[in-house]
Amino acid sequence: MPGKIKDTFKNLRWPRDREKAKKIQEYLRVKRVLKPLAKAPKHIAGVDAAFLGDKIICTACLYEFPELVLVEENYVVKEVRFPYIPGMLSFREGPAIIDCVEGLKTRPGLIIFDGQGIAHPLGLGIAACVGMIIDIPSIGCAKSRLVGEYREPGKKKGSWSPLEYKGETVGAVLRTRTGVKPVFVSPGHRIDLTDSIDIIMRSLAEFRLPEPVRRADMLSRKIKRSLSEN
């Protein structure tokens, strides 16, 4: 897949402890870019991760956009090398996600993560961190809130309210199905909030989660079950 790791981060060494991870977060934070999409993506990918003992299973499902036709799937299984530390999920899941995305034959024009973008204590959730490292527009679409305050959005599909944190709008609480719990959308890298909401709404099928993320979640569960049985 052409154009893999951005040159700026080619020598990045994934940390094994909190202090080194914190320094990398501080460095990455100033490199983050939030702006409208330069062009509509032709392909989007959803990624997900699951854990089995000391292993991480990462999946990536690539779709034509906006037709939402499945094009390709990939998965990797790797050893977990970073402990669970709140706010540092990127360092636990990031290496496997990057390997999985780079294993796709077609480079996605955008990636949707089951996690946070800038709606994060440091403004650097997994969608922002990984999006910067592989230099692909990225969106966080999480099932629950990590930071911020909001008013409940309207009940109808497409209703949303701003997610505010420390005086800034860091995301949207978006109703993706009428009468169903909202999701928490936040831009990660090379996209803004308006385009993030638009992409998520256009990535929906019949369910609460965007179809690429939903399928990636199903695939990771399937592989986890298979590995558990063996």
PyMOL commands that set and color helices and strands:
alter all, ss='L'
color gray80, all
select helices_A, chain A and resi 7-9+18-29+89-102+126-134+193-202+211-229
alter helices_A, ss='H'
color red, helices_A
select strands_A, chain A and resi 43-52+55-64+69-79+110-113+138-142+160-165+168-174+183-189
alter strands_A, ss='S'
color yellow, strands_A
deselect
rebuild
show_as cartoon
